[in-house]
Amino acid sequence: MPSSSSSTVWRFLEQSAENTIASGNPQTWRVTGGAITQSTSSIPDNELRSDRGKGDSTLVSGSVAGSINVNWSHGTHEELLSALLAADPTPVAAGGTKTVADMTFNTTTHIIGSAAANLPVLAKGQYFGISGAASALNNGIYRASLTTAPTTTEIVVETVVKDVAADAIAEECVISSTRYLQGNDTPRFFTIERELADVSKFHTFKDIYVTSLNLSYSPSERVSASFGFMGAEPEVHGNVSLFPGIATAVAATTSTTFNTVVGTHVILDGSDLGEGCLSSLTLDLNAGARERRCLGAGLAPSSIAFDSHSCTASGSIFFGTDATSTLYNKMLTDLPVNFSMCVTDADGNGFAISIPRAKLTSASIDGGSAGSDVLMAFSFETSTDPTLGSMVAFDVIGAL
């Protein structure tokens, strides 16, 4: 019998047309659990019978849905994130990195500059990485200022630039950042295949849409995520993969997973949280997918429709600082808040979430008990920021 802990391999690849297995080399997927399943429903025969028996039931519908759980890692899940957001990402340059030959750093003004205007144009609040600096203290992850419009000649950053000199000699550095925003592109769909290696079976699902993402941040844990899917009927195909390019499948990435132990940066309403630190956070992004069914179209849905995106978050924060009091008061006065958080991995890559406009839907302060901290539990719902044109932004720092 197959054992999921020792033999399951998941692969995926975007399709170019509906009802057609994706061609090309599928990406091997690093997962921690979950499943995509076929479900069916039948209707009973309710005729009145003299023998007090029942007639056969009739199969009337089928659907495919489920979720796959992962630990978030660099270079692994970005394609699915882009499909969920219905928009292509915006990298600083091809591959997500740009080499700038004449970067300077100013500790007094917190300005990163380029006299030859070689810097990429970054959005306010966008996270980006710097690597390759001759002065190694300048390497790291930064965030463009919320108050100064960045240009190709200078970027004002909120993080203190670490170079000792006020205006260091120009040096060659690499800037990395790829921004993912919510959009309204044509929905993308995938072929997803599960291999049960110890029984030589392949379970293949085609016309699968990414419908949701749940991201979870907890103290001293890896950043975990769950992708939701919806689609058409699966196929089971013995001991042969339906992927034409299975022989040259792309190997799973080897990036270390993100965690919340070190290198986590949290900003609430433009201010570093400091001692009023975040205790936990869960983000839910939903594409508003639903099935459409037509008469005579068979068991599977005729198509998948998409309504508005929605983005909500919940968490808890240690209460007591001015920032936490302001957060609570904004719920009472119906004022928006903004929030951002960035985590890093052992290789120097980063993954950041920015929510420029949200309103609290609930907040409660735990009175606590002996030997416990006072925490404020909160939840909020995002709305489209008129400047950004999106409800949420994801910044991926590192080469892709």
C-alpha positions as CSV (number, residue, x, y, z in Angstrom):
1,M,0.0,0.0,0.0
2,P,1.3,3.5,-0.8
3,S,2.7,5.6,2.0
4,S,2.4,9.4,1.6
5,S,5.3,10.0,3.9
6,S,7.8,8.1,1.8
7,S,6.6,8.0,-1.8
8,T,4.5,11.1,-2.7
9,V,5.9,13.5,-5.2
10,W,4.0,16.5,-6.4
11,R,4.6,18.4,-9.7
12,F,2.9,21.3,-11.5
13,L,3.1,23.2,-14.7
14,E,0.9,26.0,-16.3
15,Q,-1.3,25.0,-19.2
16,S,-1.5,26.9,-22.4
17,A,-5.0,25.7,-23.2
18,E,-8.0,24.3,-21.3
19,N,-8.6,20.6,-21.2
20,T,-5.0,19.9,-22.3
21,I,-2.2,18.5,-20.2
22,A,0.5,21.1,-19.8
23,S,3.5,20.4,-22.1
24,G,7.0,21.1,-21.0
25,N,9.1,20.3,-18.0
26,P,7.0,20.2,-14.8
27,Q,8.2,21.8,-11.6
28,T,8.8,19.4,-8.7
29,W,7.0,20.9,-5.7
30,R,8.2,20.9,-2.1
31,V,5.1,20.2,0.1
32,T,4.4,19.2,3.7
33,G,0.9,17.8,3.3
34,G,-2.6,18.3,2.0
35,A,-4.5,16.8,-1.0
36,I,-6.5,17.6,-4.1
37,T,-9.5,15.3,-4.2
38,Q,-12.3,14.3,-6.5
39,S,-15.7,14.4,-4.9
40,T,-19.0,13.3,-6.4
41,S,-22.7,13.6,-5.4
42,S,-25.7,11.5,-6.3
43,I,-29.4,11.9,-6.0
44,P,-31.6,9.0,-4.6
45,D,-34.5,7.4,-6.3
46,N,-37.5,8.4,-4.1
47,E,-40.2,6.5,-6.0
48,L,-42.8,4.9,-3.8
49,R,-42.5,1.1,-4.1
50,S,-44.8,-1.7,-2.9
51,D,-41.8,-3.7,-1.8
52,R,-40.7,-0.8,0.5
53,G,-37.3,-0.9,-1.2
54,K,-35.3,1.8,-3.0
55,G,-34.1,2.2,-6.5
56,D,-30.6,3.0,-7.6
57,S,-29.1,6.4,-7.0
58,T,-27.8,8.5,-9.9
59,L,-24.4,10.2,-10.1
60,V,-25.1,13.8,-11.0
61,S,-22.0,16.0,-10.3
62,G,-18.3,15.9,-9.6
63,S,-15.7,18.5,-8.6
64,V,-12.1,18.8,-7.8
65,A,-10.9,20.9,-4.9
66,G,-8.4,20.8,-2.1
67,S,-5.3,22.4,-0.6
68,I,-1.6,21.8,-0.5
69,N,0.5,22.8,2.5
70,V,4.0,24.1,2.2
71,N,6.8,25.7,4.2
72,W,7.5,29.0,2.3
73,S,10.8,29.1,0.5
74,H,12.4,31.4,-2.0
75,G,11.9,30.5,-5.7
76,T,9.4,27.8,-5.1
77,H,5.8,29.2,-5.0
78,E,6.0,32.6,-6.8
79,E,4.3,31.3,-10.0
80,L,1.3,30.1,-8.0
81,L,1.2,33.4,-6.1
82,S,1.2,35.3,-9.4
83,A,-1.7,33.1,-10.7
84,L,-3.7,33.7,-7.6
85,L,-3.2,37.5,-7.8
86,A,-4.1,37.5,-11.5
87,A,-1.2,39.7,-12.5
88,D,2.4,39.3,-13.7
89,P,5.1,40.4,-11.3
90,T,7.3,43.4,-11.7
91,P,11.0,42.7,-11.2
92,V,13.7,45.4,-11.0
93,A,15.2,43.7,-14.0
94,A,15.2,40.3,-15.6
95,G,15.6,37.6,-13.0
96,G,14.7,40.0,-10.2
97,T,18.2,41.6,-9.9
98,K,19.9,44.7,-11.3
99,T,23.6,45.5,-11.0
100,V,24.3,49.2,-10.3
101,A,28.0,50.2,-10.8
102,D,28.0,53.5,-8.8
103,M,26.0,53.1,-5.6
104,T,26.6,55.4,-2.7
105,F,25.4,55.2,0.9
106,N,24.7,58.1,3.2
107,T,24.3,57.5,6.9
108,T,23.0,60.9,7.8
109,T,20.2,61.2,5.2
110,H,19.5,57.5,4.8
111,I,19.9,57.9,1.0
112,I,21.1,55.3,-1.4
113,G,22.2,57.1,-4.6
114,S,23.5,56.7,-8.1
115,A,24.9,59.8,-9.9
116,A,24.3,58.1,-13.3
117,A,20.7,57.4,-12.5
118,N,21.1,53.6,-12.6
119,L,18.8,52.8,-9.7
120,P,15.5,51.0,-10.4
121,V,12.3,52.9,-9.7
122,L,10.8,51.4,-6.6
123,A,7.4,52.0,-5.1
124,K,6.9,53.7,-1.7
125,G,7.1,51.0,0.9
126,Q,8.7,48.4,-1.4
127,Y,11.3,46.1,0.2
128,F,14.5,45.4,-1.7
129,G,17.9,43.7,-1.1
130,I,21.5,44.9,-1.6
131,S,24.3,42.4,-2.1
132,G,27.9,42.5,-3.4
133,A,28.8,45.8,-1.7
134,A,32.5,46.2,-1.0
135,S,31.6,47.5,2.4
136,A,29.8,44.4,3.6
137,L,27.8,46.3,6.3
138,N,25.7,47.8,3.5
139,N,24.5,44.5,2.3
140,G,21.0,43.6,3.6
141,I,17.3,44.2,3.1
142,Y,15.9,47.8,3.0
143,R,12.5,49.4,2.6
144,A,11.9,52.5,0.4
145,S,10.6,55.5,2.4
146,L,6.8,56.0,2.7
147,T,7.2,59.8,2.5
148,T,9.7,60.4,-0.3
149,A,9.1,59.4,-3.9
150,P,12.0,57.3,-5.1
151,T,13.8,58.1,-8.3
152,T,16.5,56.5,-10.4
153,T,19.1,58.8,-8.7
154,E,18.3,58.2,-5.1
155,I,16.2,56.1,-2.7
156,V,15.4,57.2,0.8
157,V,15.2,54.2,3.0
158,E,13.6,53.7,6.4
159,T,16.3,51.3,7.5
160,V,19.5,52.9,8.6
161,V,22.3,52.6,6.0
162,K,25.2,51.0,7.8
163,D,28.2,52.4,6.0
164,V,30.4,54.4,8.4
165,A,31.2,57.2,5.9
166,A,28.6,59.9,5.2
167,D,29.0,59.5,1.4
168,A,30.9,56.4,0.6
169,I,32.9,56.1,-2.6
170,A,30.7,54.7,-5.4
171,E,30.8,50.9,-5.5
172,E,29.2,48.2,-7.6
173,C,26.2,46.5,-5.9
174,V,23.3,44.3,-6.9
175,I,19.7,45.3,-6.1
176,S,17.1,42.6,-6.0
177,S,13.3,42.9,-5.7
178,T,10.3,41.5,-7.5
179,R,6.9,42.9,-6.6
180,Y,3.6,41.0,-6.9
181,L,0.3,43.0,-6.9
182,Q,-3.3,42.0,-7.2
183,G,-4.7,42.5,-10.7
184,N,-7.4,41.4,-13.2
185,D,-5.6,39.3,-15.8
186,T,-7.1,36.3,-17.5
187,P,-7.1,33.4,-14.9
188,R,-4.3,30.9,-15.3
189,F,-4.7,27.2,-14.8
190,F,-2.3,24.3,-14.2
191,T,-1.8,20.6,-14.5
192,I,-0.9,19.2,-11.1
193,E,0.2,15.6,-10.8
194,R,0.8,13.4,-7.7
195,E,3.1,10.5,-8.1
196,L,2.8,7.5,-5.7
197,A,6.2,6.0,-6.4
198,D,5.9,2.9,-4.3
199,V,2.9,1.6,-6.3
200,S,3.8,3.2,-9.6
201,K,0.7,5.4,-9.9
202,F,0.2,8.9,-11.2
203,H,-2.8,10.9,-10.3
204,T,-3.2,13.9,-12.7
205,F,-5.5,16.9,-12.4
206,K,-5.8,19.3,-15.3
207,D,-7.6,22.7,-15.5
208,I,-6.7,23.5,-11.9
209,Y,-7.0,27.1,-10.7
210,V,-5.3,28.6,-7.7
211,T,-8.1,30.0,-5.6
212,S,-6.7,31.0,-2.1
213,L,-3.6,31.4,0.0
214,N,-3.2,31.2,3.8
215,L,0.0,32.4,5.3
216,S,0.8,31.7,8.9
217,Y,3.5,33.3,11.1
218,S,4.1,32.0,14.6
219,P,7.0,32.5,17.0
220,S,10.0,30.2,16.6
221,E,8.4,28.5,13.6
222,R,8.8,28.2,9.9
223,V,6.5,30.4,7.8
224,S,3.8,28.0,6.7
225,A,1.3,28.4,3.8
226,S,-1.6,26.5,2.3
227,F,-2.7,27.0,-1.4
228,G,-6.3,26.3,-2.2
229,F,-7.3,24.9,-5.6
230,M,-10.4,24.3,-7.7
231,G,-10.8,22.6,-11.1
232,A,-12.2,19.8,-13.3
233,E,-12.1,16.1,-13.1
234,P,-8.8,14.2,-12.4
235,E,-7.3,11.3,-14.4
236,V,-5.5,8.3,-13.0
237,H,-2.9,6.9,-15.4
238,G,-1.2,3.7,-14.2
239,N,2.5,3.9,-13.9
240,V,3.1,6.4,-16.6
241,S,3.1,10.2,-16.1
242,L,0.8,12.3,-18.3
243,F,3.4,15.1,-18.4
244,P,5.2,14.9,-21.8
245,G,8.3,16.4,-20.2
246,I,8.4,14.2,-17.0
247,A,11.8,12.7,-18.0
248,T,13.3,16.2,-17.6
249,A,11.2,17.5,-14.7
250,V,12.6,20.5,-12.9
251,A,14.1,19.4,-9.6
252,A,12.7,20.9,-6.4
253,T,14.4,24.0,-5.2
254,T,16.8,23.8,-2.3
255,S,16.4,27.2,-0.7
256,T,16.1,27.2,3.0
257,T,12.6,27.9,4.3
258,F,11.7,31.2,5.9
259,N,11.2,31.3,9.6
260,T,10.4,33.9,12.3
261,V,13.3,33.3,14.5
262,V,15.6,36.1,13.3
263,G,15.5,38.8,10.5
264,T,11.8,39.5,10.9
265,H,10.9,43.2,10.5
266,V,7.4,44.5,11.4
267,I,6.0,48.0,10.7
268,L,2.6,49.2,11.8
269,D,1.3,52.6,10.6
270,G,4.8,53.6,9.5
271,S,6.4,52.9,12.9
272,D,8.6,50.0,14.0
273,L,6.6,48.0,16.6
274,G,9.5,47.8,18.9
275,E,8.5,46.4,22.3
276,G,4.9,46.2,21.3
277,C,5.9,43.1,19.2
278,L,3.7,41.0,17.1
279,S,2.9,37.6,18.7
280,S,1.3,35.9,15.6
281,L,-0.2,36.7,12.2
282,T,-2.4,34.9,9.7
283,L,-3.1,36.3,6.3
284,D,-5.8,35.0,4.0
285,L,-6.0,35.9,0.3
286,N,-9.0,34.6,-1.7
287,A,-9.7,34.9,-5.4
288,G,-13.5,34.6,-5.1
289,A,-13.7,31.4,-7.2
290,R,-17.0,29.6,-7.8
291,E,-18.2,26.8,-10.1
292,R,-20.5,27.4,-13.1
293,R,-22.7,24.5,-14.2
294,C,-24.7,24.1,-17.4
295,L,-27.4,21.7,-18.3
296,G,-26.0,18.7,-20.2
297,A,-22.4,19.6,-19.6
298,G,-21.5,16.5,-17.7
299,L,-20.4,15.8,-14.1
300,A,-17.6,18.4,-14.0
301,P,-18.2,22.2,-13.7
302,S,-18.6,23.9,-17.0
303,S,-16.2,26.6,-15.9
304,I,-14.7,28.4,-12.9
305,A,-15.8,32.0,-12.4
306,F,-13.8,34.6,-10.3
307,D,-15.4,37.4,-8.3
308,S,-13.5,40.1,-6.3
309,H,-10.3,39.3,-4.5
310,S,-10.6,39.5,-0.7
311,C,-7.7,39.8,1.8
312,T,-8.1,39.5,5.6
313,A,-5.6,39.1,8.4
314,S,-5.7,38.3,12.1
315,G,-3.2,38.1,14.9
316,S,-2.2,39.1,18.3
317,I,0.2,41.8,19.6
318,F,1.7,42.5,23.0
319,F,-0.3,45.5,24.4
320,G,1.0,48.6,26.1
321,T,2.9,50.8,23.7
322,D,1.5,53.9,22.0
323,A,1.4,52.0,18.7
324,T,-0.9,49.3,20.1
325,S,-3.2,52.0,21.8
326,T,-3.4,53.8,18.4
327,L,-4.3,50.6,16.7
328,Y,-7.2,49.9,19.1
329,N,-8.5,53.5,18.9
330,K,-8.5,53.4,15.1
331,M,-11.0,50.5,15.2
332,L,-13.3,52.7,17.4
333,T,-13.0,55.7,15.0
334,D,-13.2,53.7,11.8
335,L,-9.8,54.9,10.5
336,P,-7.5,52.8,8.2
337,V,-4.2,51.4,9.2
338,N,-1.2,50.1,7.2
339,F,1.0,47.2,7.9
340,S,4.1,45.5,6.5
341,M,6.3,42.6,7.5
342,C,9.5,41.0,6.0
343,V,11.1,37.7,6.9
344,T,14.5,36.4,5.7
345,D,16.1,33.0,5.2
346,A,19.7,31.8,5.8
347,D,20.7,32.6,2.3
348,G,19.9,36.3,2.5
349,N,16.6,36.1,0.5
350,G,13.6,38.0,1.8
351,F,9.8,37.7,1.6
352,A,7.7,40.7,2.5
353,I,4.0,41.5,2.8
354,S,2.7,45.1,2.6
355,I,-0.9,46.1,3.3
356,P,-1.2,49.8,2.6
357,R,-4.9,50.2,3.6
358,A,-6.9,48.1,6.0
359,K,-9.6,48.6,8.6
360,L,-9.9,46.7,11.9
361,T,-13.0,44.6,12.1
362,S,-12.4,43.5,15.7
363,A,-9.9,44.0,18.5
364,S,-10.0,42.8,22.0
365,I,-7.6,43.2,24.9
366,D,-7.0,40.2,27.1
367,G,-7.1,41.1,30.8
368,G,-4.6,38.4,31.4
369,S,-4.0,36.4,34.5
370,A,-1.2,35.7,36.9
371,G,2.0,34.9,35.0
372,S,0.6,35.9,31.6
373,D,1.1,38.9,29.2
374,V,-1.6,41.3,28.1
375,L,-2.3,40.7,24.5
376,M,-4.5,42.4,22.0
377,A,-6.2,40.1,19.4
378,F,-7.1,41.8,16.2
379,S,-8.5,41.1,12.7
380,F,-8.7,43.4,9.8
381,E,-9.9,43.5,6.2
382,T,-8.0,45.2,3.4
383,S,-9.3,47.5,0.7
384,T,-7.7,48.7,-2.5
385,D,-5.1,51.5,-2.0
386,P,-5.7,54.2,-4.6
387,T,-2.0,54.9,-5.1
388,L,-0.9,51.3,-5.3
389,G,-3.9,50.0,-7.1
390,S,-3.9,46.8,-5.1
391,M,-5.1,45.5,-1.7
392,V,-1.8,43.8,-0.9
393,A,1.8,43.7,-2.2
394,F,4.3,40.9,-1.9
395,D,8.0,41.7,-2.4
396,V,10.4,38.8,-3.2
397,I,14.0,39.7,-2.5
398,G,16.7,37.6,-4.3
399,A,17.3,36.2,-7.7
400,L,14.5,34.3,-9.4
